[in-house]
Amino acid sequence: MMRFKEEKEAKKEAFRKYLESSGVLDSLTKVLVALYEQNDKPSSALEFIQQKLGGPSVSDYEKLQAEKSDLQIKYNELFAKHQETLRELEGVKSLHSRNSSKDDDEREVIEDEHTALVAPPHH
């Protein structure tokens, strides 16, 4: 049983050292001191802490979410239009390809007729 407690304490100490070496403890301490020193305490301590740590406020977050939603709708509309334009382009290519092969066939017939008219007969 003692060994389990020692392992648990060792894990706690390793985690504390990790938080300290990565600057987390120092940052949290500074934010908590700033909150403590506020004469007029903010209505939301959590939002105060988030802002001090560099996160967006709740209203900024909501604005960003709304903007993201609007941009997603615009993206979907533009993507659908893009897909439609690609289908139209394929249709034009297909039509052009069919007309081009018809023109080639007609050109060959005309060239054959022309060759037959101007070529001297073979004896």
Buried (B, 14 or more C-beta within 10 A) or exposed (E): EEEEEEEEEEEEEEEEEEBEEEEEBEBBEEBEEEBEEEEEEEEEEEBBBBBBEEEEEEEEEEEEEEEEEEEEEEEEEEEEEEEEEEEEEEEEEEEEEEEEEEEEEEEEEEEEEEEEEEEEEEE
